[in-house]
Amino acid sequence: MAARTRTKAAAGRGLRVKQIHSGICAQKQQKATLRSMGLRRMNQTVELPDNPAVRGMIHSVRHLVAVVE
């Protein structure tokens, strides 16, 4: 039972990421990163799990996105 509540608590944590700039003039790698994060258009917000892989993706396109509280 304790493991089940831990899983639910961990599942609730995440990062809300909003695309604030267009990816039109971005490099191909950065466009691919936006797509893999689930961002398709400006002002779109997605919720992603808080893990090192996602934080690395955010860091690589930090000039195009914002982390929303």
Helices and strands as residue ranges (DSSP letters): H 2-12, E 14-19, H 28-36, E 45-49, H 52-60, E 65-68
